[in-house]
């Protein structure tokens, strides 16, 4: 009888413990890197949202600042108009126009609010007939509309800042934020009393 051929089975290769640890370590590194990229991208989006919200605040303040020359033109021809009041509102407008950083612009805006209010109060008190002119009525509507938009945009800006600042403080986002230089942003904190928009009821 012919001997049956013995088939030798090759032993199955087993992954060594070192290989398993290596694969797990690589998987963890990839997961950490991907998480870091995702967190960074989210911070970029939120930071950009703050910039966009601040730009909207600037647009409304600039719109209001642009109305001031029209307001001045409407009343400066009046006899014996108080020049100090005119100078105060003009200087406040110039400070806003020349401010560079958000902090400087907030400070300038806080000076512009009372300057406009004082200017209007003086005009209406000294020249009661002017409040019925067509130009003054149009400016009344424009200023009131702008003040409402300023308040809305400041609120949106502060919400965007709150979201970013909160995210930056959370773990592990705070680590990624520190690595890539993301910093907390400044809220629009108006000075005491500045939350009351200038009254433009002529």
Phi and psi restraints in degrees (value plus and minus 20) as a CYANA .aco file:
   2 UNK   PHI     -96.7   -56.7
   2 UNK   PSI     119.1   159.1
   3 UNK   PHI     -92.7   -52.7
   3 UNK   PSI     114.3   154.3
   4 UNK   PHI     -86.4   -46.4
   4 UNK   PSI     116.6   156.6
   5 UNK   PHI     -89.8   -49.8
   5 UNK   PSI     108.2   148.2
   6 UNK   PHI    -103.9   -63.9
   6 UNK   PSI     105.6   145.6
   7 UNK   PHI    -115.3   -75.3
   7 UNK   PSI      98.1   138.1
   8 UNK   PHI    -106.4   -66.4
   8 UNK   PSI     102.4   142.4
   9 UNK   PHI    -105.6   -65.6
   9 UNK   PSI     112.5   152.5
  10 UNK   PHI     -94.3   -54.3
  10 UNK   PSI     117.2   157.2
  11 UNK   PHI     -83.3   -43.3
  11 UNK   PSI     118.3   158.3
  12 UNK   PHI     -87.1   -47.1
  12 UNK   PSI     114.8   154.8
  13 UNK   PHI     -95.8   -55.8
  13 UNK   PSI     111.1   151.1
  14 UNK   PHI    -127.5   -87.5
  14 UNK   PSI     120.2   160.2
  15 UNK   PHI     -91.3   -51.3
  15 UNK   PSI     112.3   152.3
  16 UNK   PHI     -94.7   -54.7
  16 UNK   PSI     140.6   180.6
  17 UNK   PHI     -79.2   -39.2
  17 UNK   PSI     -55.8   -15.8
  18 UNK   PHI     -82.0   -42.0
  18 UNK   PSI     -61.2   -21.2
  19 UNK   PHI     -84.1   -44.1
  19 UNK   PSI     -63.6   -23.6
  20 UNK   PHI     -81.1   -41.1
  20 UNK   PSI     -65.8   -25.8
  21 UNK   PHI     -81.8   -41.8
  21 UNK   PSI     -60.9   -20.9
  22 UNK   PHI     -82.7   -42.7
  22 UNK   PSI     -64.5   -24.5
  23 UNK   PHI     -83.8   -43.8
  23 UNK   PSI     -63.8   -23.8
  24 UNK   PHI     -82.3   -42.3
  24 UNK   PSI     -62.7   -22.7
  25 UNK   PHI     -83.7   -43.7
  25 UNK   PSI     -62.7   -22.7
  26 UNK   PHI     -84.1   -44.1
  26 UNK   PSI     -62.2   -22.2
  27 UNK   PHI     -81.7   -41.7
  27 UNK   PSI     -61.0   -21.0
  28 UNK   PHI     -85.8   -45.8
  28 UNK   PSI     -61.5   -21.5
  29 UNK   PHI     -82.7   -42.7
  29 UNK   PSI     -65.2   -25.2
  30 UNK   PHI     -80.2   -40.2
  30 UNK   PSI     -62.9   -22.9
  31 UNK   PHI     -83.2   -43.2
  31 UNK   PSI     -62.1   -22.1
  32 UNK   PHI     -85.3   -45.3
  32 UNK   PSI     -63.5   -23.5
  33 UNK   PHI     -82.7   -42.7
  33 UNK   PSI     -66.1   -26.1
  34 UNK   PHI     -83.3   -43.3
  34 UNK   PSI     -59.6   -19.6
  35 UNK   PHI     -84.7   -44.7
  35 UNK   PSI     -61.4   -21.4
  36 UNK   PHI     -82.0   -42.0
  36 UNK   PSI     -61.8   -21.8
  37 UNK   PHI     -83.5   -43.5
  37 UNK   PSI     -62.7   -22.7
  38 UNK   PHI     -83.8   -43.8
  38 UNK   PSI     -64.3   -24.3
  39 UNK   PHI     -83.3   -43.3
  39 UNK   PSI     -64.3   -24.3
  40 UNK   PHI     -82.1   -42.1
  40 UNK   PSI     -64.3   -24.3
  41 UNK   PHI     -81.3   -41.3
  41 UNK   PSI     -58.6   -18.6
  42 UNK   PHI     -85.4   -45.4
  42 UNK   PSI     -60.3   -20.3
  43 UNK   PHI     -85.2   -45.2
  43 UNK   PSI     -58.2   -18.2
  44 UNK   PHI     -81.5   -41.5
  44 UNK   PSI     -64.5   -24.5
  45 UNK   PHI     -81.4   -41.4
  45 UNK   PSI     -65.1   -25.1
  46 UNK   PHI     -87.9   -47.9
  46 UNK   PSI     -58.8   -18.8
  47 UNK   PHI     -84.6   -44.6
  47 UNK   PSI     -59.8   -19.8
  48 UNK   PHI     -86.5   -46.5
  48 UNK   PSI     -57.3   -17.3
  49 UNK   PHI     -82.1   -42.1
  49 UNK   PSI     -58.2   -18.2
  50 UNK   PHI     -84.3   -44.3
  50 UNK   PSI     -65.0   -25.0
  51 UNK   PHI     -80.0   -40.0
  51 UNK   PSI     -62.5   -22.5
  52 UNK   PHI     -86.4   -46.4
  52 UNK   PSI     -60.4   -20.4
  53 UNK   PHI     -85.3   -45.3
  53 UNK   PSI     -59.5   -19.5
  54 UNK   PHI     -87.2   -47.2
  54 UNK   PSI     -57.4   -17.4
  55 UNK   PHI     -80.5   -40.5
  55 UNK   PSI     -57.5   -17.5
  56 UNK   PHI     -87.1   -47.1
  56 UNK   PSI     -56.5   -16.5
  57 UNK   PHI     -82.4   -42.4
  57 UNK   PSI     -65.3   -25.3
  58 UNK   PHI     -80.1   -40.1
  58 UNK   PSI     -60.2   -20.2
  59 UNK   PHI     -79.6   -39.6
  59 UNK   PSI     -64.6   -24.6
  60 UNK   PHI     -90.9   -50.9
  60 UNK   PSI     -58.8   -18.8
  61 UNK   PHI     -86.7   -46.7
  61 UNK   PSI     -57.7   -17.7
  62 UNK   PHI     -86.1   -46.1
  62 UNK   PSI     -58.6   -18.6
  63 UNK   PHI     -80.1   -40.1
  63 UNK   PSI     -62.4   -22.4
  64 UNK   PHI     -87.8   -47.8
  64 UNK   PSI     -62.1   -22.1
  65 UNK   PHI     -81.3   -41.3
  65 UNK   PSI     -54.7   -14.7
  66 UNK   PHI     -90.2   -50.2
  66 UNK   PSI     -41.4    -1.4
  67 UNK   PHI     -97.6   -57.6
  67 UNK   PSI     -42.4    -2.4
  68 UNK   PHI     -81.1   -41.1
  68 UNK   PSI     -65.6   -25.6
  69 UNK   PHI     -77.4   -37.4
  69 UNK   PSI     -56.6   -16.6
  70 UNK   PHI     -85.5   -45.5
  70 UNK   PSI     -60.5   -20.5
  71 UNK   PHI     -83.1   -43.1
  71 UNK   PSI     -63.6   -23.6
  72 UNK   PHI     -84.0   -44.0
  72 UNK   PSI     -64.6   -24.6
  73 UNK   PHI     -80.7   -40.7
  73 UNK   PSI     -54.1   -14.1
  74 UNK   PHI     -85.4   -45.4
  74 UNK   PSI     -52.8   -12.8
  75 UNK   PHI    -133.8   -93.8
  75 UNK   PSI     -34.6     5.4
  76 UNK   PHI     -88.9   -48.9
  76 UNK   PSI     -36.9     3.1
  77 UNK   PHI    -100.2   -60.2
  77 UNK   PSI     -28.6    11.4
  78 UNK   PHI     -86.3   -46.3
  78 UNK   PSI     122.4   162.4
  79 UNK   PHI     -85.1   -45.1
  79 UNK   PSI     114.6   154.6
  80 UNK   PHI      38.4    78.4
  80 UNK   PSI      13.6    53.6
  81 UNK   PHI     -85.7   -45.7
  81 UNK   PSI     119.6   159.6
  82 UNK   PHI     -88.2   -48.2
  82 UNK   PSI      88.1   128.1
  83 UNK   PHI     -88.1   -48.1
  83 UNK   PSI     -50.1   -10.1
  84 UNK   PHI     -84.3   -44.3
  84 UNK   PSI     -56.6   -16.6
  85 UNK   PHI     -88.1   -48.1
  85 UNK   PSI     -62.0   -22.0
  86 UNK   PHI     -81.7   -41.7
  86 UNK   PSI     -62.2   -22.2
  87 UNK   PHI     -85.5   -45.5
  87 UNK   PSI     -59.8   -19.8
  88 UNK   PHI     -82.8   -42.8
  88 UNK   PSI     -65.4   -25.4
  89 UNK   PHI     -91.2   -51.2
  89 UNK   PSI     -53.9   -13.9
  90 UNK   PHI     -87.7   -47.7
  90 UNK   PSI     -62.0   -22.0
  91 UNK   PHI     -85.4   -45.4
  91 UNK   PSI     -60.4   -20.4
  92 UNK   PHI     -82.8   -42.8
  92 UNK   PSI     -60.1   -20.1
  93 UNK   PHI     -84.1   -44.1
  93 UNK   PSI     -62.3   -22.3
  94 UNK   PHI     -83.4   -43.4
  94 UNK   PSI     -57.4   -17.4
  95 UNK   PHI     -83.0   -43.0
  95 UNK   PSI     -60.8   -20.8
  96 UNK   PHI     -84.6   -44.6
  96 UNK   PSI     -65.4   -25.4
  97 UNK   PHI     -82.5   -42.5
  97 UNK   PSI     -55.6   -15.6
  98 UNK   PHI    -111.2   -71.2
  98 UNK   PSI     -29.2    10.8
  99 UNK   PHI     -86.8   -46.8
  99 UNK   PSI     119.2   159.2
 100 UNK   PHI    -124.9   -84.9
 100 UNK   PSI     -72.0   -32.0
 101 UNK   PHI    -108.4   -68.4
 101 UNK   PSI     139.8   179.8
 102 UNK   PHI     -75.6   -35.6
 102 UNK   PSI     -58.1   -18.1
 103 UNK   PHI     -83.2   -43.2
 103 UNK   PSI     -63.6   -23.6
 104 UNK   PHI     -85.0   -45.0
 104 UNK   PSI     -58.3   -18.3
 105 UNK   PHI     -89.0   -49.0
 105 UNK   PSI     -57.0   -17.0
 106 UNK   PHI     -82.8   -42.8
 106 UNK   PSI     -65.7   -25.7
 107 UNK   PHI     -82.0   -42.0
 107 UNK   PSI     -62.1   -22.1
 108 UNK   PHI     -87.0   -47.0
 108 UNK   PSI     -59.8   -19.8
 109 UNK   PHI     -83.5   -43.5
 109 UNK   PSI     -58.1   -18.1
 110 UNK   PHI     -87.3   -47.3
 110 UNK   PSI     -43.9    -3.9
 111 UNK   PHI    -105.2   -65.2
 111 UNK   PSI     -50.3   -10.3
 112 UNK   PHI     -90.5   -50.5
 112 UNK   PSI     -57.6   -17.6
 113 UNK   PHI     -75.7   -35.7
 113 UNK   PSI     -76.7   -36.7
 114 UNK   PHI     -88.4   -48.4
 114 UNK   PSI     -48.8    -8.8
 115 UNK   PHI     -84.1   -44.1
 115 UNK   PSI     -62.8   -22.8
 116 UNK   PHI     -84.9   -44.9
 116 UNK   PSI     -64.4   -24.4
 117 UNK   PHI     -80.2   -40.2
 117 UNK   PSI     -66.8   -26.8
 118 UNK   PHI     -82.4   -42.4
 118 UNK   PSI     -61.9   -21.9
 119 UNK   PHI     -79.1   -39.1
 119 UNK   PSI     -67.5   -27.5
 120 UNK   PHI     -85.0   -45.0
 120 UNK   PSI     -63.0   -23.0
 121 UNK   PHI     -79.4   -39.4
 121 UNK   PSI     -63.9   -23.9
 122 UNK   PHI     -84.8   -44.8
 122 UNK   PSI     -63.7   -23.7
 123 UNK   PHI     -82.1   -42.1
 123 UNK   PSI     -69.2   -29.2
 124 UNK   PHI     -85.2   -45.2
 124 UNK   PSI     -58.9   -18.9
 125 UNK   PHI     -89.0   -49.0
 125 UNK   PSI     -62.8   -22.8
 126 UNK   PHI     -97.8   -57.8
 126 UNK   PSI     -51.9   -11.9
 127 UNK   PHI    -152.2  -112.2
 127 UNK   PSI      53.6    93.6
 128 UNK   PHI     -80.1   -40.1
 128 UNK   PSI     -46.6    -6.6
 129 UNK   PHI     -91.7   -51.7
 129 UNK   PSI     -42.0    -2.0
 130 UNK   PHI     -89.0   -49.0
 130 UNK   PSI     -45.0    -5.0
 131 UNK   PHI     -89.3   -49.3
 131 UNK   PSI     -30.9     9.1
 132 UNK   PHI    -118.2   -78.2
 132 UNK   PSI     -21.0    19.0
 133 UNK   PHI     -93.9   -53.9
 133 UNK   PSI     134.8   174.8
 134 UNK   PHI     -82.9   -42.9
 134 UNK   PSI     -61.4   -21.4
 135 UNK   PHI     -82.3   -42.3
 135 UNK   PSI     -63.1   -23.1
 136 UNK   PHI     -87.2   -47.2
 136 UNK   PSI     -58.3   -18.3
 137 UNK   PHI     -83.8   -43.8
 137 UNK   PSI     -63.0   -23.0
 138 UNK   PHI     -83.3   -43.3
 138 UNK   PSI     -61.8   -21.8
 139 UNK   PHI     -86.3   -46.3
 139 UNK   PSI     -55.2   -15.2
 140 UNK   PHI     -78.2   -38.2
 140 UNK   PSI     -68.8   -28.8
 141 UNK   PHI     -83.0   -43.0
 141 UNK   PSI     -63.5   -23.5
 142 UNK   PHI     -84.6   -44.6
 142 UNK   PSI     -65.1   -25.1
 143 UNK   PHI     -85.7   -45.7
 143 UNK   PSI     -62.8   -22.8
 144 UNK   PHI     -82.2   -42.2
 144 UNK   PSI     -64.3   -24.3
 145 UNK   PHI     -82.5   -42.5
 145 UNK   PSI     -62.3   -22.3
 146 UNK   PHI     -86.5   -46.5
 146 UNK   PSI     -60.9   -20.9
 147 UNK   PHI     -81.1   -41.1
 147 UNK   PSI     -60.2   -20.2
 148 UNK   PHI     -82.5   -42.5
 148 UNK   PSI     -62.8   -22.8
 149 UNK   PHI     -88.1   -48.1
 149 UNK   PSI     -56.9   -16.9
 150 UNK   PHI     -78.8   -38.8
 150 UNK   PSI     -67.7   -27.7
 151 UNK   PHI     -81.6   -41.6
 151 UNK   PSI     -62.5   -22.5
 152 UNK   PHI     -84.3   -44.3
 152 UNK   PSI     -67.1   -27.1
 153 UNK   PHI     -88.8   -48.8
 153 UNK   PSI     -54.5   -14.5
 154 UNK   PHI     -84.0   -44.0
 154 UNK   PSI     -60.0   -20.0
 155 UNK   PHI     -83.6   -43.6
 155 UNK   PSI     -62.5   -22.5
 156 UNK   PHI     -85.1   -45.1
 156 UNK   PSI     -59.4   -19.4
 157 UNK   PHI     -81.3   -41.3
 157 UNK   PSI     -66.4   -26.4
 158 UNK   PHI     -84.4   -44.4
 158 UNK   PSI     -53.7   -13.7
 159 UNK   PHI     -85.3   -45.3
 159 UNK   PSI     -64.4   -24.4
 160 UNK   PHI     -82.7   -42.7
 160 UNK   PSI     -59.9   -19.9
 161 UNK   PHI     -85.6   -45.6
 161 UNK   PSI     -63.4   -23.4
 162 UNK   PHI     -79.7   -39.7
 162 UNK   PSI     -65.1   -25.1
 163 UNK   PHI     -81.4   -41.4
 163 UNK   PSI     -65.2   -25.2
 164 UNK   PHI     -85.7   -45.7
 164 UNK   PSI     -68.0   -28.0
 165 UNK   PHI     -82.2   -42.2
 165 UNK   PSI     -58.9   -18.9
 166 UNK   PHI     -84.3   -44.3
 166 UNK   PSI     -65.4   -25.4
 167 UNK   PHI     -81.8   -41.8
 167 UNK   PSI     -60.5   -20.5
 168 UNK   PHI     -84.2   -44.2
 168 UNK   PSI     -48.8    -8.8
 169 UNK   PHI    -105.1   -65.1
 169 UNK   PSI     -34.3     5.7
 170 UNK   PHI     -99.7   -59.7
 170 UNK   PSI     129.5   169.5
 171 UNK   PHI    -111.0   -71.0
 171 UNK   PSI     118.4   158.4
 172 UNK   PHI    -113.2   -73.2
 172 UNK   PSI     -10.0    30.0
 173 UNK   PHI     -79.7   -39.7
 173 UNK   PSI     -53.7   -13.7
 174 UNK   PHI     -80.8   -40.8
 174 UNK   PSI     -51.7   -11.7
 175 UNK   PHI     -88.5   -48.5
 175 UNK   PSI     -68.6   -28.6
 176 UNK   PHI     -83.6   -43.6
 176 UNK   PSI     -61.6   -21.6
 177 UNK   PHI     -80.6   -40.6
 177 UNK   PSI     -61.3   -21.3
 178 UNK   PHI     -86.3   -46.3
 178 UNK   PSI     -58.9   -18.9
 179 UNK   PHI     -84.8   -44.8
 179 UNK   PSI     -56.5   -16.5
 180 UNK   PHI    -124.9   -84.9
 180 UNK   PSI     -12.4    27.6
 181 UNK   PHI      57.9    97.9
 181 UNK   PSI       2.3    42.3
 182 UNK   PHI     -97.2   -57.2
 182 UNK   PSI     112.4   152.4
 183 UNK   PHI    -144.8  -104.8
 183 UNK   PSI     136.9   176.9
 184 UNK   PHI     -85.8   -45.8
 184 UNK   PSI     125.5   165.5
 185 UNK   PHI    -120.2   -80.2
 185 UNK   PSI     143.8   183.8
 186 UNK   PHI    -110.8   -70.8
 186 UNK   PSI     112.2   152.2
 187 UNK   PHI     -91.9   -51.9
 187 UNK   PSI     136.3   176.3
 188 UNK   PHI    -102.9   -62.9
 188 UNK   PSI      72.8   112.8
 189 UNK   PHI    -121.2   -81.2
 189 UNK   PSI      83.1   123.1
 190 UNK   PHI     -91.1   -51.1
 190 UNK   PSI     133.6   173.6
 191 UNK   PHI     -86.7   -46.7
 191 UNK   PSI     141.2   181.2
 192 UNK   PHI     -75.4   -35.4
 192 UNK   PSI     106.1   146.1
 193 UNK   PHI      73.1   113.1
 193 UNK   PSI     -36.7     3.3
 194 UNK   PHI     -95.8   -55.8
 194 UNK   PSI     -30.8     9.2
 195 UNK   PHI     -88.9   -48.9
 195 UNK   PSI     -36.2     3.8
 196 UNK   PHI    -108.9   -68.9
 196 UNK   PSI      91.7   131.7
 197 UNK   PHI     -84.2   -44.2
 197 UNK   PSI     129.7   169.7
 198 UNK   PHI     -76.1   -36.1
 198 UNK   PSI     112.1   152.1
 199 UNK   PHI     -96.6   -56.6
 199 UNK   PSI     106.1   146.1
 200 UNK   PHI    -138.4   -98.4
 200 UNK   PSI      12.7    52.7
 201 UNK   PHI    -107.5   -67.5
 201 UNK   PSI      74.6   114.6
